[in-house]
């Protein structure tokens, strides 16, 4: 029977992994930031923790919050100022209707192959 690994003891001072990158961020009391996390203008509330490989930008995380590993919040390549973040607003090729997409690839809105002579 194996025993559970020993956890680090937290303290009122924030704990951040040596591989975490924190830029213009504030960590509350009793907080922990996991390995390879990237914070850019983030506030992490008291008693909260963020697991490994997270990417958080321009956000405020409240108290008593736990965030799983590999979570991204406010990634930088989305047009967050638009009314929607759906890709149809910034990827023109995917904004076409299904019929228009079929017509552009087959030459017919019915999906029939285009005959070229």
C-alpha positions in Angstrom: 0.0 0.0 0.0 1.5 3.3 -1.1 1.1 6.5 0.9 0.1 9.8 -0.5 3.0 12.2 -1.3 3.7 14.8 1.4 2.3 18.2 0.4 4.1 21.5 0.9 3.1 23.5 3.9 1.5 26.8 2.9 1.9 30.0 4.8 0.3 33.4 4.8 3.1 34.5 2.4 2.2 33.5 -1.2 3.9 30.5 -2.7 5.0 30.5 -6.3 6.9 27.7 -8.2 10.3 28.7 -9.4 9.2 28.1 -13.0 6.2 30.4 -12.8 6.4 33.7 -14.5 4.5 36.6 -12.8 4.2 40.0 -14.4 2.5 42.9 -12.7 0.5 40.5 -10.6 -0.6 40.4 -7.0 -1.0 37.3 -4.9 -3.1 37.2 -1.7 -2.4 35.4 1.5 -2.2 31.6 1.6 -2.0 31.3 -2.2 -0.1 28.9 -4.4 1.0 29.2 -8.1 2.0 25.9 -9.8 4.9 25.1 -12.1 5.1 26.8 -15.5 2.2 29.2 -14.9 2.2 32.6 -16.6 0.4 35.5 -15.0 0.1 38.9 -16.7 -1.8 41.6 -14.7 -3.5 39.0 -12.5 -4.9 39.4 -8.9 -5.2 36.1 -7.1 -7.4 36.3 -4.0 -6.6 34.9 -0.6 -6.7 31.1 -0.1 -6.7 30.4 -3.8 -4.4 28.2 -5.9 -3.6 27.7 -9.5 -2.3 24.3 -10.7 0.6 23.8 -13.2 0.8 25.1 -16.8 -1.9 27.8 -16.5 -1.9 31.0 -18.6 -3.9 33.9 -17.0 -4.1 37.5 -18.3 -5.8 40.6 -17.2 -8.1 39.0 -14.7 -9.0 38.9 -11.0 -9.5 35.6 -9.3 -11.5 35.7 -6.1 -10.9 34.1 -2.7 -11.1 30.4 -2.1 -10.8 29.5 -5.8 -9.0 26.5 -7.2 -8.0 26.4 -10.9 -7.1 23.1 -12.6 -4.0 22.6 -14.6 -3.6 23.8 -18.2 -6.4 26.5 -17.9 -6.2 29.6 -20.1 -8.1 32.7 -19.0 -8.1 35.7 -21.4 -5.6 34.5 -23.9 -4.0 37.3 -25.8 -4.9 36.3 -29.4 -8.7 36.8 -29.1 -10.5 40.1 -30.0 -12.0 40.5 -26.6 -13.3 44.0 -27.4 -15.8 42.6 -29.9 -19.4 41.6 -28.9 -18.5 37.9 -29.5 -15.3 35.9 -29.4 -16.6 33.3 -31.8 -14.1 32.7 -34.6 -16.6 33.7 -37.4 -15.9 37.3 -36.4 -12.2 37.1 -37.3 -11.7 34.1 -39.6 -13.4 35.0 -42.9 -13.0 31.6 -44.4 -15.0 29.9 -41.7 -17.7 32.6 -41.6 -19.2 31.4 -44.9 -22.5 29.4 -44.9 -22.3 25.6 -45.5 -23.8 26.1 -49.0 -21.2 28.8 -49.8 -18.4 26.6 -48.6 -19.6 23.7 -50.7 -19.9 26.0 -53.7 -16.4 27.3 -53.3 -14.9 23.8 -53.1 -17.1 21.9 -55.6 -18.4 24.6 -57.9 -22.0 23.9 -56.9 -24.2 24.8 -53.9 -25.7 21.3 -54.0 -22.3 19.6 -53.5 -22.1 18.1 -56.9 -18.6 18.0 -58.4 -17.7 20.7 -60.9 -17.0 19.4 -64.4 -14.1 21.1 -66.0 -13.4 20.6 -69.7 
